[in-house]
Amino acid sequence: MGKSCRCDGNRNGDPDGNPEKKNGEDSMSRVALVTGGTRGIGAAISIALKNAGYKVAANFAGNEEKAKAFEAETGIPVFKWDVSNYQACVDGIAAVEAALGPVEVLVNNAGITRDAMFHKMTPDQWNEVINTNLTGLFNMTHPVWTGMRDRSFGRVINISSINGQKGQMGQANYSAAKAGDIGFTKALAQEGAAKGITVNAICPGYIGTEMVRAIPEKVLNERIIPQIPVGRLGEPDEIARCVVFLASDRSEERRVGKECLR
């Protein structure tokens, strides 16, 4: 991981970023929706947001057995749909809002890889990654955007990648999508600012998820970790702490918007 950020609490001084809204009479927890929220970085984000007091919904697309095990272990409700399908996102978000209330915090974390050297990459490999990792941001954010504008509050947090900034051999599709995430973030942050909506991107380096730890140890130790300034893989919890801060009221107080944290 490269640059670090201090992820501290909300304007009420809570170091855990407690999201309770003070309206003079009562308070209620904000609803947070995390895509790809049952495994890896997404699972860490879902758990951290729940621990900070949010009502969390975790989206997943694939492994139903693991998603249900995550739900049973954490008590976080899970909802299945494919973020590359706009109508599925509309319907899935409607189901979340019927169960928990309006989505006020959206974490666009879902992503896939279909790695190949460019001369061997197929159109399907290109399109699958672009449709999930880039178009998925539009598909998820567009249905909740009007509600955020109407309520004059919203948090959109996009999990991009360091490879969207520097590129990565064998990942032309992934790098292009993640770079597009950053452009999407910067443009939408300008649209949301006047309506109390912040839009931010986090660009992790190599994080110690199940997928990364499956890389052969020799490759990790000789080719990947030596390029990391701190000399180790990042941890999912480190990304999750940044998300909790960006979701909090404190992030607006600090004038956070469209920054790429990595």
Secondary structure as UniProt FT lines:
FT   TURN            11..12
FT   TURN            15..16
FT   STRAND          31..34
FT   TURN            35..38
FT   HELIX           40..51
FT   TURN            52..53
FT   STRAND          55..60
FT   HELIX           64..74
FT   STRAND          78..80
FT   TURN            83..84
FT   HELIX           86..100
FT   STRAND          103..108
FT   HELIX           118..120
FT   HELIX           123..133
FT   HELIX           135..151
FT   STRAND          154..159
FT   HELIX           163..166
FT   TURN            169..170
FT   HELIX           172..192
FT   HELIX           193..195
FT   STRAND          197..202
FT   HELIX           210..213
FT   HELIX           217..219
FT   HELIX           220..224
FT   HELIX           225..227
FT   TURN            229..230
FT   HELIX           236..247
FT   HELIX           249..253
FT   TURN            254..255
FT   STRAND          260..261
//
